[in-house]
Amino acid sequence: MAGLAALPSAALAATGPIKAPDAAAMAGMVDKGDTTWMLVSAVLVLMMSIPGLALFYGGLVRTKNMLSILMQVLTIVSVASLVWVCWGYSLAFTSGNEFIGGLSKAFLKGVDGTTFAATFSNNVYIPELAFVVFQMTFACITPALIVGAFAERVKFTPLILFVVAWLTIVYFPMAHMVWYWAGPDFLVDAPTDYGMLWGWGALDFAGGTVVHINAGIAGLAGCLVIGKRIGYKAEPMPPHSLTMTMIGASLLWVGWFGFNAGSNLEANGVTAVAFINTFVATAAATVAWAVIEQIVHKKPSLLGAATGAVAGLVAITPAAGLGAPMTSIVLGMVASIVCFFFVTTVKNKLGYDDSLDVFGVHCVGGIVGAIGTGIVASPALGGQGVFDYTVFPATFDAASYDIGKQVLTQIKAVAVTLVFSGVVSYLLFTILKYTTGIRPSAEVEQEGLDIAEHGERAYNY
């Protein structure tokens, strides 16, 4: 979602672009293909959460906790969507300051079928509600990712309270800082109307910082505050259904095309770039993980291959529309190797119980992808480079791209995300721990959360 532009629509090309168009002019700058693609992409991203993530996580836990994971993900998606339309969209995507937006569009005030949202091209717009619903799916899946870090040992109601608070004081500010800006037709007249990390020039095409590092470090904070599962390292805790996990991983991969390619906000050549990069980076990461396991364990596992696929998807997310297919393959392979090391070695040495490797895959893979974006975006390596939106129409100068400078900016963005989300998430979990309580009793945990928390079982046979 950053740094891209395309030619204005054919209808406007003859007369030249219109600076700061009004709503009537914007209406003539909407293409039905762009609108269709954005609505389809929103459906694909929703599919990533339910059923994709729910089944992926559900298959990895023990039978007695399968239903609880499904219920957690389903409820988080439902609650997050309501929070988004009530105040989240306004806080993330309206003008305020460099850290957070305002409440001018709270409860979608002034947003209807006649209002429009900017894309990354001069004089190209989509219906604002299409943008609202697309971004809503990101707000839904991000907190749902967090629960995998402390799966099988969290109370349901405090978890939902955490989600509402975390979205409000962590996710919405991060989305604003990384993705909010005035738009390509307005930035030249509003040169400071953007979020802090956008202003720094940080590149995050589809959510390496906002979604994956953000959720991953929050998950680590949660598993540290909540503590280890009873019996962790003392008794076997194998996934109860790798078949379910494979189904979930496959749905994630398919849905991720909406996540990444949809983040271009248009249906054009850059959308195709994001699409193929997502495909090949994921394939490379899957193969790399299987090869590593063949070397280390002499047997490539389905669990490993599925984990590798997710690591590749995570890593390519910030670079999807910025890199090239060949560099994306390298990025996917590097991410798989680094994530494998964290999941198998670092976690064991440090002893934290990240149940479903949210930190090891999403945070670590997100860091690799975010920093790697600074490299693969370089035009010298076939990347898309960065457009200068402070001039009108936006311009592109390949010679101005500096890999070292961009990588440093990416590292700064990663550091801000880790510190901000990590500290605030840790405080939120700690407050809940000492107020409502966030961990069930030992008896409930050993019985399983399905019966104790929801009065149901995933399987009745």
N, C-alpha and C positions, 0 to 999 in steps of 0.2 A: 504493500500500500504506500509506496514512497517513490518519489523521484522519477516519474515516467510521464511522457507526453506523446501524443500522436497528432496527425494532421486533423484540422477541423473538418466537420462534415462537408460533404460535396456541395450541399445547398449553400453553405456559407463561404466556401472556398473562393467562389467567383467574386464576392463583394469584400472579402477580407474579414478577419475576426472582429467581433464586437467586444469592446472593453466594458467590464462591469455590466453585463446585460441585466435587464429587469426580468420579472417573472414571465411577462408576455414573450420576450425574446427567448428566454430559456425554453419555453414550451416548444419552440420551433427547433431546438437543439437536442431534442430527445429522439433517440433511435429505438424502435421497437425491439431490435435484436439485442441491444445492450440491456434493456429492461428485462427481456425474457431470460437472458443469461444470468442476471443478478438474482431473479426469483428462483430459477433452477438451482443456482449455487447455494442459496439460503436453504433450500430443501436438502441438498447434499450435505451441508454442514450440520443441519439438524439430525440427519441420519447418522452422522459420526457419533453423536451423543446417545441418541436412542434410535435404534438399538445397538449401534456399533460399540461405543465405549462400555455400555452396560454389560454386554455379552463378553467383551474382551476381559474386563475386570471380573465379571461373575465367574467365568471359567477358571480363573486363577486362584480363587479362594476355595476354602473347604465347603463341602456340601451344606453344612449347617449355617453358612453365612451367605449363600448364593442369593437368596431372596432379598436380604438386607441391602446388598450392593445394588441390585436392580431398583429397589425402592429409593435408595439414596440418589442415584443418578436421575431417575425419573422426576423426583421431587425437586432436586436442584435445578433442573432444566425449567420446570414449571415456575418455581419461585423467581429464578433469575430473569425469566422473560417478563414477569410482572414488574419486578424492580426496574428493569431496563426502560420500559415504556413510561413508568411513573416518574423516575428522576435520573436514571442512568444515562439515557441518550443525551439529555440536556447537559449533564455534568461532563460528559466525554466530548461532545461535539458541538458545543456553542462557545462563543468568545467569552473569555473570562480573564484569566491570567495565564502565565506559562505553565502552571501546575494543574489547574482545574478550570472547567467551564462554569457557566452560571446556570440559573434555573429558568431562563426565559422560555424554554421549550418543555418544562416539566409537565407531565401528563399529556405530552404531545400537543401542547398549546400551539396553535398556529401551523401545525403540520397536518396536511391533508393531501388529497389527490391532485391539488393544483400547485404544490410546492415542489422544489427540485433540489437535488444535491449535486455538487460538482464531482467530476471525475479527475483524471490526471491529464486531460487534454483541454486545450483552449476551446471554448464553445461546444463542449460535449457534456450533456447532463443526463441524469436519470431521475425518475420520480423519487422524492425524498423518502417516501414510505418504503420503497424498495431498498434503499440504503439503510433505513432504520431496521428492517427485518433481517437484512444480511448481517449487520453488526450485532443484532440481538443474539444470533446463533453463536457468535464468538463469546459473548457474555455468558451464555448458557454452558458451553463446554469447558471453559477455563476453570471455574470452581469445581466442576464435576471431576476434572483430572486430579485435583488435590486429594480426593478421598482415598485413592489407591495407596497413598503413602502410609496410612494408618488403618487400612481395611481390617475388619474383623474385631475391632476394639474401640468403637466410638458410639456414643449415644446419638440417637436420631435427632431429637429436638435441638440440643445444643449445636449439632452440626449445621442445621438449617439456620440457626441464629448467627453462627459464624459466617455462613455464606452471605447473608444479607449485609452484615457489617463489612466483610472483606471486599465484596463488590463495591461498596460505597466509598471506602477509604483507601483501597488499594487498586482495584482493577480500573475503576473509572478515571482516577488521576493518571494511571499509567497509560491508558488508551488516549487520554487527552494529550499527555506530554509527547507521545510518540507519533500519533496520527492526526491530531487536529491542526488545521491550517486554513487560511482564508479561501483557498481555491485558486486555480491557475489564472482566472480572469480578474481576480481581486487582489492577489498578493502584492502586486506592484504598487497599489494604492494603500495597502495595509501591510507594510513590510515587517511589522512585528507581531502580527496576529497569527501566532502559532504556538504549539506546545514546546516545552523546553528542549526535548531531545530532537524534535523536528528542526528546531532552530539551530541546534548543534550540527545538523547534517547527518544524523544517525539514520542508517538505512534499515528498515524492517518491513519487508514487502507484505508479509501476511501474519506476523505475530511471534517471532522468535523471542523478543523481550516481553511483549504484552501478554502473550498466552503461555508459552512454554517455560521460560526461565521464571516468570512470575508465579506460575502454578507450582513448578518444581521446587523452588526454594520455600514456598509456603508449605508444601507437603513435608519437606524435611523439618521445618519448624514444628509442624503438628506431630510428627512421629517422635520427635525429641521430647516435647512437652507431655504427650500422652504416655510414652514409654513403650517397652517391648511387649509383644504378645506373650501370654502365659505359655510356657513351654518352648519359646523361641530358642532354637539351636539345641534343645534337649529332646525334642520329639519331631518326627517328620510332619511337614505341612505341605504336601504336594498339591498342585492344582487338581481340582476335582473333575474338570472337563476341558481338556485341551481342544476338543472338538468345538466347544463354545468359544474358546479363545481364538481359534482359527477363523471362525465365522465373524467374530467381532473385529479381528485385525483386518480381515478382507473388506468389511464394511467401512472401516476407518480409511483404508487405502482409497477405495472408490470415492468416498465422501470428501477426501482431502483434495480432490481436484476442484471441488467447489470452494474449499477453504483457500487454496493457493491461487488457482487460476481466476477464481471469482474476485480475489482481492485487487485485480487490475481495474475493476469497476466498469469495464467495457469488454466488448467482444471484438478483439482485434489481434494483430500479430503478436503483441506482448502477452496476451492471454494464452496464445499457443505456446509461446516460450515458457511461461510458467507451468503449463500443462505437461509438456514433454520433460522439463527439468524435474518436476515432481515424480514422474513415472520412472525415469532412469536412476535418479538418486536413490529412490526407495529400493529398486531392484538391486543396485550395487551394494547397498547396506545389508540387504537380506543375504546375498551371496557371501559377502565378507564375513558376516557373523557365522554362517554355516561353515565356511572354510576355517575360521578360527577354532570353532568347536571340533572340527575334524582333526586339526593339529593338536589341540590341547587335550581333548577328551576322547579322541578317536571315533566319536559318533556325533554327527550333526543332528540337533534336536529340532522338533517343530516349535517348541517353546522359544528356542534361541532364534530361529528364523523369523518368527512372528515379532519377537522383541527387536531384532535387527531392522525389520521393515518399519516399525514405529520410530526407531532411532533415525532412520533415513528420512522419514516423513518430517520429523521434528527439525532435523538439521537443514533441510532444504526450504523450510517455511520462510525464513527471513530473506532467502536469496532467490526464491522461485522465479520471479520475473526479472531478476537482475543478472543472473549468471547465464552460462551456456551449457548445452547438454554434456559436453565432455568434462568441463570443470565441475558440473553437478555430480557426475559419477564419482569423481575424486572426493568431493565433499561428503557424499553419502558413505563411501568406504572409510574415510577418516573418522567420521562420527561413529560408525559401527565399532571400530577398533577402540576408540576412547570410551564409549559407553560400556563395552564389554569389560574393559579394565575396571571401571567404577562399580559395575554391577557385581562382578565376581571377586574382585580383589580389595578395592577400597572399602566397600561396605563391610566385608568380613573383618578387615583389619581394624576398622573404627567401631564396629559392633552395633551400629544403629539399625533399627528394624523398619526399613522402608519396604513395607510388605510387597508391593507390586512394582517397585523400582521407579517410582515417579521422579525422584531426584536424579537417579542414575541415568534415566533415559531422557526425560523432558528437560530438566534443568541443564544437565551436562550436554546433552545433544543440542539444546537451544544455544548454549554458550559457544559450542563448536560452530554451529551454523551462523550465529550472529557475527562472530569474529571473522569467520570464513567469507561472509558476505562482502566484507571490505576488499577481499582479494578477487573473488569470482566476478564481482560487478565491474571490474576494470575492462574498458574497451580493448586494451592490449591483449586480453585473454578471451576475447569474444563476448564480454559482458555488455550490459545495456548502458552503463555509465549513469550519469545524473543530469537531469534537466535543471536549468536555472529558471525558476518561476518568478524571480524578482524583476524580470523583464517581460514585456508583452509584445508579441507572442513569446512563449517559453522557448529557450534556446538550449542547444546541446553542444558542448565543446569537449571532444574526446581527449584532447591534449591536456586539459586541465585536471584530469583525474589523477590523484596521487594515492597509490595503494597504501603506503606507510601512514599518511595522514588519515586516510579513511579507516584503516584498521585501528588506529589510536582512538578515533571517535567511536568506533564500535565497542572497544574495550570500556570506554567511559560509560556508554549506554548500558552495557552489561553490569558494570559495577553499581550504577545507580539502581538498577532493577533489583539486584541481589540485596543491597543494603536496605532499600526502602521496603520491598516486599518481605524480606526475611525478618527484619526487626518488627515491623508492624504486625505481621502474622504471628510471630512468637508472642507478642504482647496480647493479641486477641485470644490465642489459645490459652495463655496463662490466666487471663481474666476469667474465661469460661471454666477453667479447671477449678478455680477457687470460689466460683459463685454457683452456677448451675451444676457444675460437675460435667465432665465431658467423656469420662470413661465408665463403662458399665462395671458392675461388681464382678469379682472373680467367678462367682457361680454362674452369672449370666454369660460371661465370656466363654466359659467352658461348655455351657449348654448350647451356645450359638445364638447369634442375634436374631435369627429368623423368628423363632418362637417368642423369645423374651421381648423383642421390640415391636414385632408386627403380628404375632399370633398366627403365623402361617409358616408353612414349609415350602421350599422350592419344589420338592419332590415328595409325593405321598404314595410310596410303594416300598 
